[in-house]
Amino acid sequence: QVQLVESGGGLVQAGGSLRLSCAASGRAVSSYAMGWFRQYPGKEREFVSSITASGNSTFYANSVKGRFTISRDNAKNTVYLQMSSLKPEDTAVYFCAVARIATMMVPSLEAWGQGTLVTVSS
């Protein structure tokens, strides 16, 4: 079973940048899609971005397109989310996920991380 551990969350001013990392252990994830979701208090988890196993294709929610970049390093079993031009509305808990299909993350989900808090101050 794969375990996911996120890191890199924290407090940043609006307009700033943060890079989230998610390290997988217990099983190699090079043949799996990986992605990021976020959750606001009292709301359901929402899709942010995903990347195919090869890293050749990436997908983004409209709300983050052009500001966030997902990437992966299969040698390190790690996926990253570079977040730039951050806005207060990006404040949320960010979760890493592993799934079988990058365009169907939730239906093909294999594991969630524990989440990391990102707070963007105005």
CYANA upper distance limits for C-alpha pairs under 8 A (distance plus 0.5 A):
  1 GLN  CA     26 GLY  CA      6.36
  1 GLN  CA     27 ARG  CA      6.99
  2 VAL  CA     24 ALA  CA      6.97
  2 VAL  CA     25 SER  CA      6.16
  2 VAL  CA     26 GLY  CA      5.26
  2 VAL  CA     27 ARG  CA      5.78
  2 VAL  CA     28 ALA  CA      8.44
  2 VAL  CA    110 GLU  CA      8.48
  2 VAL  CA    111 ALA  CA      7.25
  3 GLN  CA     24 ALA  CA      6.08
  3 GLN  CA     25 SER  CA      5.75
  3 GLN  CA     26 GLY  CA      6.62
  3 GLN  CA    111 ALA  CA      7.66
  3 GLN  CA    112 TRP  CA      8.29
  3 GLN  CA    113 GLY  CA      7.51
  4 LEU  CA     22 CYS  CA      6.79
  4 LEU  CA     23 ALA  CA      6.16
  4 LEU  CA     24 ALA  CA      5.09
  4 LEU  CA     25 SER  CA      7.07
  4 LEU  CA     96 CYS  CA      7.52
  4 LEU  CA     97 ALA  CA      8.08
  4 LEU  CA    111 ALA  CA      7.96
  4 LEU  CA    112 TRP  CA      7.07
  4 LEU  CA    113 GLY  CA      5.07
  4 LEU  CA    114 GLN  CA      7.86
  5 VAL  CA     22 CYS  CA      5.87
  5 VAL  CA     23 ALA  CA      5.86
  5 VAL  CA     24 ALA  CA      7.10
  5 VAL  CA     96 CYS  CA      8.32
  5 VAL  CA    113 GLY  CA      6.03
  5 VAL  CA    114 GLN  CA      7.10
  5 VAL  CA    115 GLY  CA      8.29
  6 GLU  CA     20 LEU  CA      7.46
  6 GLU  CA     21 SER  CA      6.03
  6 GLU  CA     22 CYS  CA      4.75
  6 GLU  CA     23 ALA  CA      7.04
  6 GLU  CA     95 PHE  CA      7.80
  6 GLU  CA     96 CYS  CA      7.15
  6 GLU  CA    113 GLY  CA      6.96
  6 GLU  CA    114 GLN  CA      7.57
  6 GLU  CA    115 GLY  CA      6.69
  6 GLU  CA    116 THR  CA      6.59
  7 SER  CA     20 LEU  CA      6.26
  7 SER  CA     21 SER  CA      5.75
  7 SER  CA     22 CYS  CA      6.88
  7 SER  CA    116 THR  CA      6.85
  8 GLY  CA     18 LEU  CA      7.56
  8 GLY  CA     19 ARG  CA      6.41
  8 GLY  CA     20 LEU  CA      5.04
  8 GLY  CA     21 SER  CA      6.62
  8 GLY  CA    116 THR  CA      7.94
  9 GLY  CA     18 LEU  CA      7.73
  9 GLY  CA     19 ARG  CA      8.12
  9 GLY  CA     20 LEU  CA      6.75
  9 GLY  CA    116 THR  CA      5.89
  9 GLY  CA    117 LEU  CA      5.80
  9 GLY  CA    118 VAL  CA      5.41
  9 GLY  CA    119 THR  CA      8.40
 10 GLY  CA    117 LEU  CA      6.69
 10 GLY  CA    118 VAL  CA      5.53
 10 GLY  CA    119 THR  CA      6.55
 11 LEU  CA    118 VAL  CA      6.69
 11 LEU  CA    119 THR  CA      5.23
 11 LEU  CA    120 VAL  CA      6.41
 11 LEU  CA    121 SER  CA      7.78
 12 VAL  CA     16 GLY  CA      6.62
 12 VAL  CA     17 SER  CA      7.70
 12 VAL  CA     18 LEU  CA      8.06
 12 VAL  CA    118 VAL  CA      8.40
 12 VAL  CA    119 THR  CA      6.83
 12 VAL  CA    120 VAL  CA      5.53
 12 VAL  CA    121 SER  CA      6.77
 13 GLN  CA     86 LEU  CA      8.14
 13 GLN  CA    120 VAL  CA      5.87
 13 GLN  CA    121 SER  CA      5.28
 13 GLN  CA    122 SER  CA      6.70
 14 ALA  CA     85 SER  CA      7.47
 14 ALA  CA     86 LEU  CA      5.78
 14 ALA  CA     87 LYS  CA      5.55
 14 ALA  CA     88 PRO  CA      6.76
 14 ALA  CA    120 VAL  CA      6.16
 14 ALA  CA    121 SER  CA      6.15
 14 ALA  CA    122 SER  CA      5.79
 15 GLY  CA     84 SER  CA      7.49
 15 GLY  CA     85 SER  CA      4.69
 15 GLY  CA     86 LEU  CA      5.35
 15 GLY  CA     87 LYS  CA      6.90
 16 GLY  CA     84 SER  CA      6.55
 16 GLY  CA     85 SER  CA      6.02
 16 GLY  CA     86 LEU  CA      6.04
 17 SER  CA     82 GLN  CA      7.94
 17 SER  CA     83 MET  CA      5.89
 17 SER  CA     84 SER  CA      4.82
 17 SER  CA     85 SER  CA      6.80
 17 SER  CA     86 LEU  CA      6.73
 18 LEU  CA     82 GLN  CA      6.65
 18 LEU  CA     83 MET  CA      5.73
 18 LEU  CA     84 SER  CA      7.19
 19 ARG  CA     80 TYR  CA      7.31
 19 ARG  CA     81 LEU  CA      6.06
 19 ARG  CA     82 GLN  CA      4.88
 19 ARG  CA     83 MET  CA      6.39
 20 LEU  CA     80 TYR  CA      6.00
 20 LEU  CA     81 LEU  CA      5.48
 20 LEU  CA     82 GLN  CA      6.91
 20 LEU  CA     83 MET  CA      8.35
 21 SER  CA     78 THR  CA      7.32
 21 SER  CA     79 VAL  CA      6.38
 21 SER  CA     80 TYR  CA      5.03
 21 SER  CA     81 LEU  CA      7.03
 22 CYS  CA     78 THR  CA      5.92
 22 CYS  CA     79 VAL  CA      5.75
 22 CYS  CA     80 TYR  CA      6.80
 22 CYS  CA     96 CYS  CA      6.78
 22 CYS  CA    113 GLY  CA      8.41
 23 ALA  CA     76 LYS  CA      8.11
 23 ALA  CA     77 ASN  CA      6.46
 23 ALA  CA     78 THR  CA      4.96
 23 ALA  CA     79 VAL  CA      7.25
 24 ALA  CA     28 ALA  CA      7.95
 24 ALA  CA     29 VAL  CA      7.63
 24 ALA  CA     77 ASN  CA      5.94
 24 ALA  CA     78 THR  CA      6.59
 25 SER  CA     77 ASN  CA      7.88
 28 ALA  CA     77 ASN  CA      6.93
 29 VAL  CA     33 ALA  CA      8.31
 29 VAL  CA     53 ALA  CA      8.32
 29 VAL  CA     74 ASN  CA      7.75
 29 VAL  CA     77 ASN  CA      6.65
 29 VAL  CA     98 VAL  CA      8.14
 30 SER  CA     53 ALA  CA      6.19
 30 SER  CA     54 SER  CA      7.85
 30 SER  CA     74 ASN  CA      5.79
 30 SER  CA     77 ASN  CA      7.39
 31 SER  CA     53 ALA  CA      5.56
 31 SER  CA     54 SER  CA      7.98
 32 TYR  CA     52 THR  CA      7.51
 32 TYR  CA     53 ALA  CA      5.35
 32 TYR  CA     98 VAL  CA      7.00
 32 TYR  CA     99 ALA  CA      6.38
 32 TYR  CA    100 ARG  CA      5.72
 32 TYR  CA    101 ILE  CA      7.79
 33 ALA  CA     50 SER  CA      7.51
 33 ALA  CA     51 ILE  CA      6.20
 33 ALA  CA     52 THR  CA      5.02
 33 ALA  CA     53 ALA  CA      5.17
 33 ALA  CA     98 VAL  CA      6.38
 33 ALA  CA     99 ALA  CA      5.70
 33 ALA  CA    100 ARG  CA      6.11
 33 ALA  CA    101 ILE  CA      6.22
 33 ALA  CA    102 ALA  CA      5.49
 33 ALA  CA    105 MET  CA      8.32
 34 MET  CA     50 SER  CA      6.13
 34 MET  CA     51 ILE  CA      6.05
 34 MET  CA     52 THR  CA      7.23
 34 MET  CA     53 ALA  CA      7.73
 34 MET  CA     79 VAL  CA      7.43
 34 MET  CA     96 CYS  CA      7.91
 34 MET  CA     97 ALA  CA      6.12
 34 MET  CA     98 VAL  CA      5.02
 34 MET  CA     99 ALA  CA      6.57
 34 MET  CA    102 ALA  CA      7.32
 35 GLY  CA     48 VAL  CA      8.07
 35 GLY  CA     49 SER  CA      5.95
 35 GLY  CA     50 SER  CA      4.34
 35 GLY  CA     51 ILE  CA      6.57
 35 GLY  CA     70 ILE  CA      8.42
 35 GLY  CA     79 VAL  CA      8.15
 35 GLY  CA     96 CYS  CA      6.31
 35 GLY  CA     97 ALA  CA      5.68
 35 GLY  CA     98 VAL  CA      6.98
 35 GLY  CA     99 ALA  CA      8.47
 35 GLY  CA    102 ALA  CA      8.00
 35 GLY  CA    105 MET  CA      8.08
 36 TRP  CA     47 PHE  CA      7.06
 36 TRP  CA     48 VAL  CA      5.91
 36 TRP  CA     49 SER  CA      5.77
 36 TRP  CA     50 SER  CA      6.77
 36 TRP  CA     81 LEU  CA      8.15
 36 TRP  CA     94 TYR  CA      7.25
 36 TRP  CA     95 PHE  CA      6.09
 36 TRP  CA     96 CYS  CA      5.15
 36 TRP  CA     97 ALA  CA      6.52
 37 PHE  CA     45 ARG  CA      6.79
 37 PHE  CA     46 GLU  CA      5.83
 37 PHE  CA     47 PHE  CA      4.99
 37 PHE  CA     48 VAL  CA      5.38
 37 PHE  CA     49 SER  CA      7.45
 37 PHE  CA     94 TYR  CA      6.21
 37 PHE  CA     95 PHE  CA      5.60
 37 PHE  CA     96 CYS  CA      6.94
 37 PHE  CA     97 ALA  CA      8.01
 38 ARG  CA     45 ARG  CA      5.99
 38 ARG  CA     46 GLU  CA      5.90
 38 ARG  CA     47 PHE  CA      7.14
 38 ARG  CA     48 VAL  CA      7.11
 38 ARG  CA     92 ALA  CA      6.46
 38 ARG  CA     93 VAL  CA      5.93
 38 ARG  CA     94 TYR  CA      4.76
 38 ARG  CA     95 PHE  CA      6.32
 39 GLN  CA     43 LYS  CA      6.78
 39 GLN  CA     44 GLU  CA      6.56
 39 GLN  CA     45 ARG  CA      4.89
 39 GLN  CA     46 GLU  CA      6.67
 39 GLN  CA     92 ALA  CA      6.00
 39 GLN  CA     93 VAL  CA      5.79
 39 GLN  CA     94 TYR  CA      7.02
 39 GLN  CA     95 PHE  CA      8.43
 40 TYR  CA     44 GLU  CA      7.77
 40 TYR  CA     45 ARG  CA      7.86
 40 TYR  CA     91 THR  CA      8.06
 40 TYR  CA     92 ALA  CA      5.55
 40 TYR  CA     93 VAL  CA      7.21
 41 PRO  CA     92 ALA  CA      8.13
 47 PHE  CA     60 TYR  CA      8.47
 47 PHE  CA     61 ALA  CA      7.04
 48 VAL  CA     60 TYR  CA      6.30
 48 VAL  CA     61 ALA  CA      5.64
 48 VAL  CA     64 VAL  CA      7.56
 49 SER  CA     58 THR  CA      7.77
 49 SER  CA     59 PHE  CA      5.84
 49 SER  CA     60 TYR  CA      4.84
 49 SER  CA     61 ALA  CA      6.71
 49 SER  CA     70 ILE  CA      7.27
 50 SER  CA     58 THR  CA      6.24
 50 SER  CA     59 PHE  CA      5.71
 50 SER  CA     60 TYR  CA      7.24
 50 SER  CA     70 ILE  CA      7.51
 50 SER  CA    102 ALA  CA      6.19
 50 SER  CA    103 THR  CA      7.99
 50 SER  CA    105 MET  CA      8.29
 51 ILE  CA     55 GLY  CA      6.20
 51 ILE  CA     56 ASN  CA      8.07
 51 ILE  CA     57 SER  CA      6.31
 51 ILE  CA     58 THR  CA      4.94
 51 ILE  CA     59 PHE  CA      6.90
 51 ILE  CA     70 ILE  CA      7.36
 51 ILE  CA     71 SER  CA      7.57
 51 ILE  CA     72 ARG  CA      8.30
 51 ILE  CA    102 ALA  CA      6.38
 52 THR  CA     56 ASN  CA      6.97
 52 THR  CA     57 SER  CA      6.07
 52 THR  CA     58 THR  CA      7.07
 52 THR  CA    101 ILE  CA      7.87
 52 THR  CA    102 ALA  CA      5.86
 55 GLY  CA     71 SER  CA      7.37
 55 GLY  CA     72 ARG  CA      7.03
 58 THR  CA     70 ILE  CA      7.58
 59 PHE  CA    102 ALA  CA      8.36
 59 PHE  CA    103 THR  CA      8.10
 60 TYR  CA     64 VAL  CA      7.09
 60 TYR  CA     65 LYS  CA      6.16
 61 ALA  CA     65 LYS  CA      6.66
 64 VAL  CA     68 PHE  CA      6.13
 67 ARG  CA     83 MET  CA      6.67
 67 ARG  CA     84 SER  CA      5.69
 67 ARG  CA     85 SER  CA      6.56
 67 ARG  CA     86 LEU  CA      8.16
 68 PHE  CA     81 LEU  CA      7.18
 68 PHE  CA     82 GLN  CA      6.00
 68 PHE  CA     83 MET  CA      4.97
 68 PHE  CA     84 SER  CA      6.52
 69 THR  CA     81 LEU  CA      6.19
 69 THR  CA     82 GLN  CA      5.53
 69 THR  CA     83 MET  CA      7.09
 70 ILE  CA     79 VAL  CA      7.82
 70 ILE  CA     80 TYR  CA      6.13
 70 ILE  CA     81 LEU  CA      5.09
 70 ILE  CA     82 GLN  CA      6.83
 71 SER  CA     79 VAL  CA      6.33
 71 SER  CA     80 TYR  CA      5.75
 71 SER  CA     81 LEU  CA      7.12
 72 ARG  CA     77 ASN  CA      8.26
 72 ARG  CA     78 THR  CA      6.24
 72 ARG  CA     79 VAL  CA      4.65
 72 ARG  CA     80 TYR  CA      6.38
 73 ASP  CA     77 ASN  CA      6.59
 73 ASP  CA     78 THR  CA      5.88
 73 ASP  CA     79 VAL  CA      6.81
 74 ASN  CA     78 THR  CA      6.81
 86 LEU  CA     90 ASP  CA      6.99
 86 LEU  CA    120 VAL  CA      7.27
 87 LYS  CA     91 THR  CA      8.08
 87 LYS  CA    120 VAL  CA      6.67
 87 LYS  CA    121 SER  CA      8.34
 87 LYS  CA    122 SER  CA      8.06
 88 PRO  CA    119 THR  CA      7.86
 88 PRO  CA    120 VAL  CA      5.21
 88 PRO  CA    121 SER  CA      6.23
 88 PRO  CA    122 SER  CA      6.47
 89 GLU  CA    120 VAL  CA      8.06
 90 ASP  CA    118 VAL  CA      8.04
 90 ASP  CA    119 THR  CA      7.97
 90 ASP  CA    120 VAL  CA      7.18
 91 THR  CA    117 LEU  CA      8.20
 91 THR  CA    118 VAL  CA      5.87
 91 THR  CA    119 THR  CA      5.07
 91 THR  CA    120 VAL  CA      5.90
 92 ALA  CA    117 LEU  CA      6.50
 92 ALA  CA    118 VAL  CA      6.07
 92 ALA  CA    119 THR  CA      7.17
 93 VAL  CA    115 GLY  CA      6.35
 93 VAL  CA    116 THR  CA      5.88
 93 VAL  CA    117 LEU  CA      4.80
 93 VAL  CA    118 VAL  CA      6.54
 94 TYR  CA    115 GLY  CA      5.74
 94 TYR  CA    116 THR  CA      5.76
 94 TYR  CA    117 LEU  CA      6.66
 94 TYR  CA    118 VAL  CA      7.52
 95 PHE  CA    112 TRP  CA      7.23
 95 PHE  CA    113 GLY  CA      6.13
 95 PHE  CA    114 GLN  CA      7.04
 95 PHE  CA    115 GLY  CA      4.87
 95 PHE  CA    116 THR  CA      7.11
 96 CYS  CA    112 TRP  CA      6.35
 96 CYS  CA    113 GLY  CA      5.58
 96 CYS  CA    114 GLN  CA      8.35
 96 CYS  CA    115 GLY  CA      7.43
 97 ALA  CA    105 MET  CA      8.39
 97 ALA  CA    109 LEU  CA      7.72
 97 ALA  CA    110 GLU  CA      7.97
 97 ALA  CA    111 ALA  CA      6.17
 97 ALA  CA    112 TRP  CA      5.11
 97 ALA  CA    113 GLY  CA      6.74
 98 VAL  CA    105 MET  CA      8.14
 98 VAL  CA    109 LEU  CA      6.60
 98 VAL  CA    110 GLU  CA      5.94
 98 VAL  CA    111 ALA  CA      5.85
 98 VAL  CA    112 TRP  CA      7.24
 99 ALA  CA    104 MET  CA      8.47
 99 ALA  CA    105 MET  CA      5.93
 99 ALA  CA    106 VAL  CA      7.93
 99 ALA  CA    108 SER  CA      5.74
 99 ALA  CA    109 LEU  CA      4.67
 99 ALA  CA    110 GLU  CA      5.46
 99 ALA  CA    111 ALA  CA      7.57
100 ARG  CA    104 MET  CA      8.45
100 ARG  CA    105 MET  CA      7.66
100 ARG  CA    108 SER  CA      5.78
100 ARG  CA    109 LEU  CA      7.07
100 ARG  CA    110 GLU  CA      7.68
101 ILE  CA    105 MET  CA      6.29
101 ILE  CA    108 SER  CA      6.57
104 MET  CA    108 SER  CA      6.59
105 MET  CA    109 LEU  CA      6.04
